[in-house]
Amino acid sequence: MFTLAEVASLNDIQPTYRILKPWWDVFMDYLAVVMLMVAIFAGTMQLTKDQVVCLPVLQSTVNSKAQPGTSGKADFTTVETTTGQGEASMRTVSFRSDPTVTPDILLSRATSSQYQPTESGPELKKEQKDSSGRKTNLDFQQYVFINQMCYHLALPWYSKYFPYLVLIHTIILIVSSNFWFKYPKTCSKIEHFVSILGKCFESPWTTKALSETACEDSEENKQRLTGAQSLPKYVSTSSDEGSPSANTPMITKSGFKFSADKPMIEVPSVTILDKKDGEQAKALFEKVRKFRAHVEDSDLIYKLYVGQTVIKTVKFIFILCYTANFVNTISFEHICNPKVEHLIGYTQFECTHNMAYMLKKLLISYISLICVYGFICLYTLFWLFRIPLKEYSFEKVREESSFSDIPDVKNDFAFLLHMVDQYDQLYSKRFGVFLSEVSENKLREISLNHEWTFEKLRQHVSRNAQDKQELHLFMLSGVPDAVFDLTDLDVLKLELIPEAKIPAKISQMTNLQELHLCHCPAKVEQTAFSFLRDHLRCLHVKFTDVAEIPAWVYLLKNLRELYLIGNLNSENNKMIGLESLRELRHLKILYVKSNLTKIPPNITDVAPHLTKLVILNDGTKLVVLNSLKKMTNVAELELQNCELERIPHAIFSLSNLQELDLKSNSIRTIEEIISFQHLKRLTCLKLWHNKIVNIPSSITHIKNLESLYLSNNKLESLPAAVFSLQKLRCLDVSYNSIALIPAEIGLLQNLQHFHITGNKVDTLPKQLFKCVKLRTLSLGQNCITSIPDKISQLLQLTHLELKGNCLEYLPATLGQCQLLRKSGLVVEDHLFDTLPSKVKEVLNQDTSIPFANGI
């Protein structure tokens, strides 16, 4: 037989699971333990003391008539035997016997060796008078036999199996109560939830966050009672984590508003959060986020708990219905007719069951326990269906704390929190801290400031190409406070910092003029915005969607340069806001790298003062360009990678245009170039990386052209018209299919940079060296076999590229190019070694050493 401890182990759960046991489950567990004790006590009593004692019923009148010579009376002898069985019920068993054979005759036959033959009437009467009762002529073995027979025949079955039924029912109830803790698909979720909940409850960050909230609320109440009206108008007394009030508007898409911090209140630090605690808290935030996403998808735990409660209720009704019928069947006395007259000599026995009264009391106790258990099950069902347990609101926590962004949860996550509330609502309150983004941001801010000190930030400051002090922060949880103590910083780059906030301390950075926001929708306070509006000159914004562009960007009235890099297709153009750019009254340079199909109309808002417009597409065809006509003051225009097939006519209206760049398009012909004669100020034309086949003679009408870039096209020759541009200083025709440099090139007396790399040129005309102002001459990757000695006439040459040709030697006259040095000579090493040693010495000299006459 198993012990109580072994059976009770079925009801044992992990101590950590107790937070998911409401009072009714705990009470039902105790009731189940009591029912177990009843079952085991009844079973123990039945095994040790349960017995039935039977005596024969003498039918004296019937026997005396049938057998006149036989006495109708007998002495009764009591024999006690222990049967080892359970309880009993009354049953009457009838049988037929031979009336001519009396019990005395049977007994005399069966026990002839022990009893004398029947005496005569007078002697028997004398013996009966001397004895205290009638003899039954039954020996001990016969009494044992009949007691065993009547135990099985006369006792009701419920009396015999009562302990076992109670034990089985109780085990079923225990299993039903704790099945949701054992079922694999719910056990893992519950175990994970309890583990996270315990860590959240004990986390120092929870204590710190709630304590600071309480302190802030206390201080704010004092402020509100003593001098709330004396606060500045732009300062809000509401929590900055809550919904913005009218005094603290935030940036929205419908308009431009700003946030403001509440007054600085010295709140004593309740707990000190070290680095280890901070890392553990950040890990908890991530675990809670993942657990919520995993558990909120289903309601299996809720359904399983409801199911097991329904099973317990049905079980209670079943037990109560059939058990109540057996209360009255348990009796102390029973009549037994075992049909063994041929062995015993008697047809009927009267039996007593010594455990009857105890079993009846135990049964009544068991029914009482079951009734209480059942009523609790009914209450549980009422609780389960009274309120929607698959929804949980943190409204009370939001009201009591500054974390007004704690979201409501649903499904199994909500049900588990409802169960925890029945244990202690403080668990849910502390758990809610780790559901708040505001709380997470506060933690990140504390950890960030602890890690990024002023000294560490100073080490990351570098000087960029413009010799400005620059700080680049990448993938941080926020902007460290120490950044704003770098007062001599010129450029600040913030990349992949989604929760960046620019506080009022930025006003200390008086040298800051350039700001980069790469996937960083920064929020600014009102004081910080005022500073940026007056001091910021250059802003770079890189984004994925136009909604990420901070709205305050369009209000920086002193901004000179704006760089927008991200998705600005035609469907989202309207999201920029037609009137937003009108506030940028001093904007001079607008750079847009996107996938535009048309020029956004709001760009024309800055047309009166815009001097440079750059549109760099990702290969999307730019179709609508009519907005360009309004940009009459634009001096530099770049339309790159826009899949243009011809030069847009809208460009010809830009009378102040000085530089045009149509790089990386699909332009095949440039016949419209004749219209450039109306652009009197055009000095630079870049048509590189296109599909241009020839240059029309009408190019001569661009008389003021100084730079012409036609590299990476499909040109096979250079027309003479190009060399009529007397003001041309830079000519780039690299990477085409040009085989000959025309002699007319000598007409370009102002030419300073000539690039013809990557063509099919095999000879250099002597007229080329009449361009004595040449500083850069790129002849690489051609078929040139020799360099004329007249190269010595290029006294201002500083860069000469000859690599990739068919040269065998270099002319010694290179030494007469006074400004040419080895660093500016791009040629194979073996060709450089063909120069005389004196020439090599000259080319290896430092540029700071002056020359007299050369060599």
LUMVOKOL-66554 format. One line per field, with one value per residue (C-alpha): residue number from 1; y, z, x; residue in one letter. Coordinates in steps of 0.2 Angstrom, whole numbers, plus 5000, padded with zeros to 4 digits. Each point is the difference from the previous one (the first is absolute). Layout:
N
k: NUM,...
py: Y,...
pz: Z,...
px: X,...
r: A,...
This chain:
855
k: 1,2,3,4,5,6,7,8,9,10,11,12,13,14,15,16,17,18,19,20,21,22,23,24,25,26,27,28,29,30,31,32,33,34,35,36,37,38,39,40,41,42,43,44,45,46,47,48,49,50,51,52,53,54,55,56,57,58,59,60,61,62,63,64,65,66,67,68,69,70,71,72,73,74,75,76,77,78,79,80,81,82,83,84,85,86,87,88,89,90,91,92,93,94,95,96,97,98,99,100,101,102,103,104,105,106,107,108,109,110,111,112,113,114,115,116,117,118,119,120,121,122,123,124,125,126,127,128,129,130,131,132,133,134,135,136,137,138,139,140,141,142,143,144,145,146,147,148,149,150,151,152,153,154,155,156,157,158,159,160,161,162,163,164,165,166,167,168,169,170,171,172,173,174,175,176,177,178,179,180,181,182,183,184,185,186,187,188,189,190,191,192,193,194,195,196,197,198,199,200,201,202,203,204,205,206,207,208,209,210,211,212,213,214,215,216,217,218,219,220,221,222,223,224,225,226,227,228,229,230,231,232,233,234,235,236,237,238,239,240,241,242,243,244,245,246,247,248,249,250,251,252,253,254,255,256,257,258,259,260,261,262,263,264,265,266,267,268,269,270,271,272,273,274,275,276,277,278,279,280,281,282,283,284,285,286,287,288,289,290,291,292,293,294,295,296,297,298,299,300,301,302,303,304,305,306,307,308,309,310,311,312,313,314,315,316,317,318,319,320,321,322,323,324,325,326,327,328,329,330,331,332,333,334,335,336,337,338,339,340,341,342,343,344,345,346,347,348,349,350,351,352,353,354,355,356,357,358,359,360,361,362,363,364,365,366,367,368,369,370,371,372,373,374,375,376,377,378,379,380,381,382,383,384,385,386,387,388,389,390,391,392,393,394,395,396,397,398,399,400,401,402,403,404,405,406,407,408,409,410,411,412,413,414,415,416,417,418,419,420,421,422,423,424,425,426,427,428,429,430,431,432,433,434,435,436,437,438,439,440,441,442,443,444,445,446,447,448,449,450,451,452,453,454,455,456,457,458,459,460,461,462,463,464,465,466,467,468,469,470,471,472,473,474,475,476,477,478,479,480,481,482,483,484,485,486,487,488,489,490,491,492,493,494,495,496,497,498,499,500,501,502,503,504,505,506,507,508,509,510,511,512,513,514,515,516,517,518,519,520,521,522,523,524,525,526,527,528,529,530,531,532,533,534,535,536,537,538,539,540,541,542,543,544,545,546,547,548,549,550,551,552,553,554,555,556,557,558,559,560,561,562,563,564,565,566,567,568,569,570,571,572,573,574,575,576,577,578,579,580,581,582,583,584,585,586,587,588,589,590,591,592,593,594,595,596,597,598,599,600,601,602,603,604,605,606,607,608,609,610,611,612,613,614,615,616,617,618,619,620,621,622,623,624,625,626,627,628,629,630,631,632,633,634,635,636,637,638,639,640,641,642,643,644,645,646,647,648,649,650,651,652,653,654,655,656,657,658,659,660,661,662,663,664,665,666,667,668,669,670,671,672,673,674,675,676,677,678,679,680,681,682,683,684,685,686,687,688,689,690,691,692,693,694,695,696,697,698,699,700,701,702,703,704,705,706,707,708,709,710,711,712,713,714,715,716,717,718,719,720,721,722,723,724,725,726,727,728,729,730,731,732,733,734,735,736,737,738,739,740,741,742,743,744,745,746,747,748,749,750,751,752,753,754,755,756,757,758,759,760,761,762,763,764,765,766,767,768,769,770,771,772,773,774,775,776,777,778,779,780,781,782,783,784,785,786,787,788,789,790,791,792,793,794,795,796,797,798,799,800,801,802,803,804,805,806,807,808,809,810,811,812,813,814,815,816,817,818,819,820,821,822,823,824,825,826,827,828,829,830,831,832,833,834,835,836,837,838,839,840,841,842,843,844,845,846,847,848,849,850,851,852,853,854,855
py: 5000,5017,5014,5017,5009,4990,5004,5018,5002,5000,5017,5007,5014,5010,5014,5013,4995,5005,5018,4992,4991,5011,4998,4988,4988,5000,4997,4985,4993,5000,4992,4987,4996,4998,4988,4991,4998,4994,4987,4994,4999,4991,4988,4997,4997,4988,4990,4999,4999,4997,4984,4992,4988,4988,4989,4987,5004,4985,4996,4990,5000,4993,4987,4994,4996,4992,4990,4997,4991,5013,5015,5017,5010,5001,5009,5014,5001,5015,5000,5016,5000,5014,5000,5014,5007,5016,5006,4990,5002,4990,4986,4985,4984,4986,4981,4984,4985,4983,5001,4983,5003,5011,5010,4988,4985,5009,5005,4982,4994,5012,5000,4982,4999,5015,4998,4986,4994,5010,4996,4998,5014,5001,4999,5014,5011,4998,5004,5016,5006,4998,5010,5019,4999,4988,4992,5001,4986,5011,4999,5015,4996,5001,5017,5006,4994,5007,5017,5001,4995,5013,5013,4999,4996,5010,5017,5013,5003,5018,4995,4989,5012,5017,5004,4995,5011,5015,4998,4998,5015,5011,4995,5005,5017,5003,4996,5011,5015,4999,4994,5017,5000,4983,5001,5003,5013,5011,4995,5008,5016,5001,4995,5014,5013,4996,5001,5017,5006,4996,5009,5015,5000,4999,5012,5015,5010,4996,5007,5015,5004,4999,5009,5015,5000,5002,5013,5010,4999,5006,5014,5005,5000,5012,5011,5000,5005,5013,5009,4991,5017,5007,4988,5006,4999,4988,4988,4986,4993,4984,4984,5001,4981,5003,5008,5017,5014,5017,5008,4986,4996,4987,5000,4993,4997,5012,5014,5005,4999,4997,4991,5009,4992,5002,5011,4992,4992,4993,4983,4990,4984,4985,4987,5000,4990,4993,4994,4982,5004,5011,4986,4988,5012,5003,4981,4999,5013,4989,4984,5008,5007,4983,4991,5011,4998,4981,4998,5013,4990,4986,4997,4982,5002,5009,4986,4986,5008,5003,4981,4993,5011,4993,4982,5003,5007,4985,4988,5008,4999,4981,4996,5009,4991,4982,5002,5007,4985,4989,5009,4990,4983,5000,4990,4991,4985,4989,4984,4987,4985,4992,4984,4989,4990,4984,5005,5010,4994,5017,5010,5018,5009,5017,5010,5016,5012,5008,5014,5006,5015,5006,4998,5009,5015,5000,4999,5015,5010,4995,5006,5017,5002,4996,5013,5014,4995,5001,5017,5006,4993,5009,5016,4998,4998,5015,5010,4993,5006,5015,5011,4999,4991,5001,5019,5008,5019,5009,5015,5001,4998,5014,5011,4997,5001,5011,4986,5004,4990,4983,4991,4988,4982,4986,4981,4989,5014,5009,4985,4996,5018,4998,4985,5009,5014,4987,4996,5018,5015,5007,4987,5007,5018,4996,4989,5015,5010,4988,5002,5019,5008,5015,4989,4992,5016,5007,4984,5002,5018,4996,4986,5011,5014,4988,4993,5015,5012,5017,4993,4985,5012,5011,4985,4997,5018,5001,5013,4998,5005,5018,5000,5001,4991,4986,4987,4985,4990,4984,4988,5006,4999,5019,5016,5000,5016,5003,5003,5017,5005,4999,5019,5001,4986,5006,4984,4988,4984,4989,4983,4987,5007,4998,5008,5016,5015,5017,5009,5018,4997,5001,5019,4998,4994,5017,4993,4987,5004,4983,4986,4983,4989,4983,4990,5010,5009,5011,5009,5017,5011,5017,5009,4988,5004,5018,4998,4989,5012,5014,4991,4985,5002,4983,4985,4982,4989,4982,4990,4985,5008,5018,4999,4998,5018,5010,5014,5013,4998,5011,5014,5003,5018,5003,4983,5002,4982,4985,4983,4987,4982,4987,4995,5015,4992,5008,4992,5007,5017,5007,4995,5012,5015,5013,5014,4993,5006,5017,5004,4995,5018,4999,4983,5001,4981,4986,4982,4987,4982,4989,4992,5014,4999,5019,5015,5003,5016,5005,5002,5015,5009,5003,5004,5019,4998,4982,5000,4982,4985,4982,4986,4983,4986,4981,4997,5005,5010,5018,5005,5017,5014,5015,5006,5004,5015,5009,4999,5015,5003,4982,5001,4982,4986,4981,4987,4984,4982,5006,4990,5015,4997,5018,5017,5006,5016,5007,5003,5013,5011,5001,5016,5001,4982,4998,4982,4985,4982,4986,4986,4982,5002,4992,5015,4995,5017,5017,5010,5011,5007,5014,5007,5002,5016,5009,4994,5014,4995,4982,4996,4981,4986,4982,4987,4986,4982,5000,4993,5015,4995,5017,5018,5012,5016,5011,4998,5015,5011,4997,5013,5001,4982,4996,4982,4986,4982,4987,4985,4982,5003,4992,5014,4995,5017,5018,5013,5016,5009,4995,5009,5016,5002,5012,5001,4982,4995,4982,4987,4982,4987,4985,4982,5003,4993,5015,4995,5017,5016,5014,5013,5013,4997,5012,5014,4997,5012,5000,4981,4995,4982,4988,4982,4987,4984,4984,5003,4994,5015,4994,5017,5017,5015,5013,5013,4993,5007,5017,4999,5007,5003,4981,4994,4983,4989,4982,4989,4983,4984,5005,4993,5014,4994,5016,5016,5015,5010,5016,4994,5011,5015,4996,5009,5001,4981,4992,4984,4988,4983,4988,4984,4986,5005,4993,5010,4994,5015,5017,5016,5008,5017,4995,5008,5017,4999,5010,4996,4982,4988,4981,5000,5008,4989,4984,4988,4982,4999,4992,5016,5011,4991,5005,5018,5007,5000,5019,5001,4988,5010,5015,4991,4993,5017,5008,5013,5012,5002,5013,4998,5012,4994,4982,4988
pz: 5000,4996,5013,5002,4995,4983,4996,5005,4988,4986,5007,5002,4988,4999,5013,4986,4992,5016,4993,4987,5014,5005,5017,4993,4992,5017,5010,4988,5002,5019,4997,4989,5014,5013,4988,4998,5018,5001,4987,5008,5018,4994,4990,5015,5012,4987,4999,5018,5009,4987,5005,4999,5013,4996,5010,4994,5001,5008,4993,5016,4995,4983,5005,5015,4989,4987,5012,5016,5008,4997,5011,4993,5010,5000,5009,4991,5000,4994,4989,4994,4983,4991,4982,4993,4989,4999,5005,4998,4995,5003,4989,5003,4991,5000,4996,5001,5012,5004,5014,5006,5004,5015,5005,5015,4988,4989,5014,5007,4983,4998,5017,5005,5008,5012,5005,5007,4992,5004,5018,5005,5004,5019,5000,4987,5009,5016,4991,4992,5017,5006,4985,4997,4982,4985,4991,4982,4997,4989,5002,4998,4981,4996,5008,4991,4984,5002,5005,4984,4990,5008,4998,4981,4999,5013,5000,4987,4987,5005,5018,4994,4986,5008,5004,4983,4991,5011,4995,4982,4999,5010,4989,4985,5008,5004,4982,4993,5011,4995,4982,4993,5009,4993,4982,4989,4988,5015,5013,4990,4998,5019,5005,4989,5007,5018,4997,4992,5012,5015,4992,4996,5018,5008,4987,5008,4984,5005,5017,4994,4986,5012,5014,4989,4993,5018,5004,4984,5004,5018,4994,4987,5012,5011,4985,4995,5017,5003,4984,4984,4993,5002,4987,4983,4986,4989,5014,5003,5017,4992,4997,4985,4998,4999,4987,4995,5007,4992,5008,4994,4982,4991,4982,4989,4982,5000,5007,5009,5019,5013,5016,5016,5016,5016,5013,5007,5017,5011,5004,5012,4992,5008,4993,4990,4984,4996,4983,5004,5005,4985,4988,5009,4999,4981,4998,5009,4989,4985,5008,5004,4983,4992,5013,4996,4982,5002,5013,4994,4984,5008,5014,5004,5018,5003,4991,5010,5016,4996,4994,5016,5011,4990,5002,5019,5001,4990,5011,5016,4993,4996,5017,5009,4990,5003,5017,5008,4996,5010,5017,5006,4993,5013,5015,5016,4998,4984,4996,4990,4991,4993,4993,5008,5011,4994,5009,5015,5003,5001,4987,5007,5010,5009,4998,5007,4992,5013,4988,4995,5011,4996,4981,5001,5009,4987,4986,5006,5003,4982,4993,5010,4993,4982,5002,5006,4985,4988,5006,4997,4983,4996,5007,4989,4984,5005,5001,4984,4990,5010,4993,4983,5007,4983,5001,5013,5003,5009,5002,5019,4998,4987,5012,5015,4990,4987,4988,4990,4985,5008,4987,5004,4996,4995,4998,5011,5006,5006,5009,5009,5006,5007,5009,5007,5006,5011,5009,5001,4989,5003,4988,4986,5004,5001,4984,4991,5002,4988,4987,4999,4986,5011,5014,4988,4993,5017,5004,4983,5004,5017,4993,4985,5011,5011,4985,4990,5011,4994,4999,4989,4988,4999,4994,4986,4993,4984,4986,4983,4983,5003,5015,5012,5016,4998,5011,4993,5011,4993,5006,5018,5010,5001,5000,5016,5010,5000,4981,5003,5011,4984,4997,4987,4988,4983,4992,5009,4992,5007,4991,5004,5017,5000,5017,4998,5009,4999,5017,5004,5004,4981,5002,5008,4983,4992,4987,4993,4983,4991,5006,4993,5004,4992,5003,5016,5002,5014,5011,5006,5015,4997,5006,4990,4985,5002,5000,4985,4991,5002,4999,4989,4982,4993,5003,4993,5002,4995,5001,4994,4999,4999,5016,5009,4996,5016,4997,5008,4986,4989,5013,5000,4993,4999,4992,4985,4994,5001,4995,4999,4996,5000,4993,4992,4986,4992,5012,5015,4994,5007,5017,5000,5002,4986,5012,5010,4990,5000,5017,4993,4994,4999,4992,4987,4996,4999,4997,4998,4997,4998,4987,4993,4985,5000,5009,5016,4999,5017,4994,4990,5017,5002,4981,5003,5010,4995,4991,4999,4997,5000,4995,5001,4996,5002,4981,5001,4985,5003,4989,5006,5001,4997,5018,4995,4990,5016,5007,4990,5013,5000,4995,5001,4995,5001,4993,5003,4996,4995,4984,4989,4982,4994,5008,5009,4992,5017,5003,4986,5010,5014,4995,5015,4998,5000,5002,4993,5005,4991,5006,4998,4989,4983,4989,4982,4991,5006,4985,5013,5005,4988,5012,5013,4991,5010,5016,5000,5016,4997,5003,5004,4991,5006,4988,5006,5002,4987,4982,4990,4982,4993,5005,4989,4993,5009,5015,4994,5006,5018,4999,5019,5003,5010,5005,4989,5007,4987,5007,5000,4984,4983,4991,4985,4996,5006,4988,4996,5008,5017,4998,4996,5018,5004,5019,5002,5014,5004,4987,5005,4986,5009,4997,4983,4983,4994,4989,4995,5009,4987,4997,5004,5018,5000,4999,5018,5007,5017,5002,5016,5002,4986,5003,4986,5010,4994,4982,4984,4997,4993,4996,5008,4989,5002,5002,5016,5008,4995,5015,5011,5015,5002,5018,4998,4985,5001,4985,5009,4993,4981,4986,5001,4995,5003,5009,4990,5008,4998,5016,5008,4995,5013,5014,5011,4999,5017,4996,4985,4998,4987,5008,4989,4983,4988,5005,5000,5009,5006,4993,5010,4997,5014,5012,4993,5006,5015,5010,4996,5014,5001,5011,4985,4987,4998,4990,5001,5011,4986,4989,5014,5001,4982,5005,5002,5019,5000,4994,5013,5013,4995,5000,5017,5007,5012,4993,5013,4991,4987,4983,4991,4982,5000,4990
px: 5000,5007,5002,4991,5015,5002,4982,5001,5015,4987,4994,5017,5006,5015,5001,5002,4983,4991,4998,4988,4989,4985,4992,4987,5013,5010,4984,4996,5017,4998,4983,5008,5013,4986,4991,5016,5001,4982,5004,5016,4992,4985,5012,5011,4985,4993,5016,5003,4983,4986,4991,4982,4994,4985,4989,4987,4982,4991,4982,4994,4982,5002,5013,4989,4986,5010,5011,4990,5014,5013,5002,4996,5012,5019,5013,5009,5019,5008,5016,5009,5009,5009,4996,5012,4986,4991,4982,4984,4982,4985,4995,4988,5004,4987,5003,4990,5005,4994,4987,5003,5017,5003,5015,5003,5000,5012,5011,5000,5006,5013,5007,4997,5017,4997,4982,4989,4984,4985,4993,4982,4988,5001,5019,5002,4988,5010,5017,4992,4994,5018,5009,4999,4995,4996,5014,5001,5011,5011,5019,5013,5003,4982,4998,5015,4993,4983,5008,5010,4985,4988,5013,4999,4982,4991,5011,4996,5014,5002,5005,5014,5007,4997,5018,5006,4986,5005,5018,4997,4988,5012,5015,4989,4996,5018,5006,4986,5006,5018,4999,5003,5017,5005,4994,5015,4992,4996,5013,5014,4990,4996,5017,5007,4987,5003,5019,4999,4987,5011,5015,4990,4993,5017,5009,5008,4994,4982,5003,5009,4987,4985,5009,5005,4982,4994,5013,4995,4982,5003,5011,4987,4986,5010,5004,4982,4994,5014,5004,4994,4994,5018,5007,5005,4987,5010,5003,4988,4996,4994,5011,5010,4997,4981,4989,5006,4990,4996,5015,5012,4995,5010,5005,4986,4996,4986,5010,5016,5001,5013,5002,5006,5007,4992,5009,5016,4996,5013,4994,5011,5006,4992,5011,5016,4999,5017,5006,4996,4982,4998,5005,4988,4986,5003,5000,4983,4993,5005,4993,4983,4999,5003,4989,4985,5002,5000,4986,4988,4997,4990,4988,5004,5004,4983,4991,5009,4996,4982,5000,5007,4988,4985,5007,5001,4982,4993,5010,4993,4982,5003,5007,4987,4986,5005,5008,4985,4990,5011,4999,4985,5007,5013,4993,5007,4988,4998,4990,5010,4994,5016,4992,5012,4988,5008,5016,4994,4983,4992,4991,5000,5013,4999,5016,5008,5012,5012,5006,4982,4999,5018,4997,4984,5008,5014,4988,4991,5016,5005,4984,5002,5017,4994,4986,5012,5012,4986,4994,5018,5000,4984,5007,5015,4990,4990,5017,5006,4985,4995,5014,5009,5016,5008,5002,5011,5001,5014,4989,5002,5019,5000,4991,5011,5017,5008,5000,4984,5006,4998,4990,4985,5003,4988,4998,5011,5011,4985,4993,5017,5000,4982,5005,5015,4989,4990,5017,5007,4997,5017,5007,4990,5005,5018,4998,4992,5016,5009,4986,5002,5011,5002,5007,5012,5005,5004,5010,5010,5003,5007,5011,5005,5006,5009,5010,5003,5009,5007,5018,4994,4991,5015,5010,4987,5001,5010,5003,4992,5005,4995,5011,4985,4998,4988,4991,4992,4988,4994,4986,4998,4984,5000,5011,5012,4998,5019,4999,4993,5015,5011,4998,5013,4992,4996,4992,4989,4994,4987,4997,4987,4995,4981,4997,5011,4995,5008,4999,5002,5018,5004,5000,5017,5007,5003,5011,4988,4994,4998,4989,4998,4984,5002,4984,4999,4983,5006,4989,5004,4995,4994,5016,5010,4990,5002,5019,5000,4989,5012,5017,4998,5007,5001,4988,5001,4985,5000,4984,4991,4983,4995,4991,5017,5005,4998,4987,5011,5012,4989,5000,5019,4999,5019,5004,5011,5002,4987,5004,4986,5004,4986,4984,4990,4990,4985,4988,5008,5004,4984,5006,5014,4988,4998,5003,5014,5015,4994,5008,5017,5003,5018,5002,5013,5004,4987,5006,4988,5005,4984,4989,4990,4989,4997,5008,4989,4990,5005,5018,4995,4996,5019,5002,5003,5015,5006,5017,5004,4988,5006,4988,5009,4988,5002,4996,4982,4995,4997,4985,4993,5013,4988,5004,5018,4994,4996,5017,5007,5014,5007,5019,5004,4988,5004,4988,5009,4994,4983,4999,4998,5001,5002,5005,4984,4993,4996,5018,5001,4990,5013,5008,5012,5006,5019,5003,4989,5004,4990,5010,4995,4985,4995,5003,5004,5000,5003,4993,4990,5017,4997,4988,5013,5005,4987,5009,5013,5007,5002,5019,4999,4992,5001,4992,5011,4994,4987,4998,5005,5006,5006,5001,4990,5009,4987,5011,5009,4986,5004,5014,5003,5002,5015,4998,4993,4999,4996,5008,4992,4990,5001,5010,5011,5007,5001,4993,5009,4986,5005,5017,4992,4995,5014,4996,5001,5011,4995,4996,4996,4997,5007,4993,4993,5006,5010,5014,5007,5003,4997,5013,4988,5003,5014,4987,4995,5013,4991,4998,5007,4993,4999,4994,5000,5003,4993,4999,5009,5012,5017,5008,5001,4999,5013,4987,4995,5015,4995,4988,5014,4987,4997,5002,4992,5002,4993,5005,4999,4993,5002,5012,5013,5017,5010,5000,5006,5015,4989,4992,5013,4989,4987,5009,4984,4997,4998,4991,5004,4992,5009,4996,4993,5007,5013,5015,5018,5008,4996,5008,5013,4992,4987,5013,4996,4982,5005,4984,5000,5005,5000,4984,4991,5008,4989,5011,5007,5015,5011,4996,5005,5016,5004,5002,5017,5006,5000,4982,4995,5008,4991,4983,5004,5003,4988,4988,5006,5017,5000,5009,5010,5000,4995,5011
r: M,F,T,L,A,E,V,A,S,L,N,D,I,Q,P,T,Y,R,I,L,K,P,W,W,D,V,F,M,D,Y,L,A,V,V,M,L,M,V,A,I,F,A,G,T,M,Q,L,T,K,D,Q,V,V,C,L,P,V,L,Q,S,T,V,N,S,K,A,Q,P,G,T,S,G,K,A,D,F,T,T,V,E,T,T,T,G,Q,G,E,A,S,M,R,T,V,S,F,R,S,D,P,T,V,T,P,D,I,L,L,S,R,A,T,S,S,Q,Y,Q,P,T,E,S,G,P,E,L,K,K,E,Q,K,D,S,S,G,R,K,T,N,L,D,F,Q,Q,Y,V,F,I,N,Q,M,C,Y,H,L,A,L,P,W,Y,S,K,Y,F,P,Y,L,V,L,I,H,T,I,I,L,I,V,S,S,N,F,W,F,K,Y,P,K,T,C,S,K,I,E,H,F,V,S,I,L,G,K,C,F,E,S,P,W,T,T,K,A,L,S,E,T,A,C,E,D,S,E,E,N,K,Q,R,L,T,G,A,Q,S,L,P,K,Y,V,S,T,S,S,D,E,G,S,P,S,A,N,T,P,M,I,T,K,S,G,F,K,F,S,A,D,K,P,M,I,E,V,P,S,V,T,I,L,D,K,K,D,G,E,Q,A,K,A,L,F,E,K,V,R,K,F,R,A,H,V,E,D,S,D,L,I,Y,K,L,Y,V,G,Q,T,V,I,K,T,V,K,F,I,F,I,L,C,Y,T,A,N,F,V,N,T,I,S,F,E,H,I,C,N,P,K,V,E,H,L,I,G,Y,T,Q,F,E,C,T,H,N,M,A,Y,M,L,K,K,L,L,I,S,Y,I,S,L,I,C,V,Y,G,F,I,C,L,Y,T,L,F,W,L,F,R,I,P,L,K,E,Y,S,F,E,K,V,R,E,E,S,S,F,S,D,I,P,D,V,K,N,D,F,A,F,L,L,H,M,V,D,Q,Y,D,Q,L,Y,S,K,R,F,G,V,F,L,S,E,V,S,E,N,K,L,R,E,I,S,L,N,H,E,W,T,F,E,K,L,R,Q,H,V,S,R,N,A,Q,D,K,Q,E,L,H,L,F,M,L,S,G,V,P,D,A,V,F,D,L,T,D,L,D,V,L,K,L,E,L,I,P,E,A,K,I,P,A,K,I,S,Q,M,T,N,L,Q,E,L,H,L,C,H,C,P,A,K,V,E,Q,T,A,F,S,F,L,R,D,H,L,R,C,L,H,V,K,F,T,D,V,A,E,I,P,A,W,V,Y,L,L,K,N,L,R,E,L,Y,L,I,G,N,L,N,S,E,N,N,K,M,I,G,L,E,S,L,R,E,L,R,H,L,K,I,L,Y,V,K,S,N,L,T,K,I,P,P,N,I,T,D,V,A,P,H,L,T,K,L,V,I,L,N,D,G,T,K,L,V,V,L,N,S,L,K,K,M,T,N,V,A,E,L,E,L,Q,N,C,E,L,E,R,I,P,H,A,I,F,S,L,S,N,L,Q,E,L,D,L,K,S,N,S,I,R,T,I,E,E,I,I,S,F,Q,H,L,K,R,L,T,C,L,K,L,W,H,N,K,I,V,N,I,P,S,S,I,T,H,I,K,N,L,E,S,L,Y,L,S,N,N,K,L,E,S,L,P,A,A,V,F,S,L,Q,K,L,R,C,L,D,V,S,Y,N,S,I,A,L,I,P,A,E,I,G,L,L,Q,N,L,Q,H,F,H,I,T,G,N,K,V,D,T,L,P,K,Q,L,F,K,C,V,K,L,R,T,L,S,L,G,Q,N,C,I,T,S,I,P,D,K,I,S,Q,L,L,Q,L,T,H,L,E,L,K,G,N,C,L,E,Y,L,P,A,T,L,G,Q,C,Q,L,L,R,K,S,G,L,V,V,E,D,H,L,F,D,T,L,P,S,K,V,K,E,V,L,N,Q,D,T,S,I,P,F,A,N,G,I
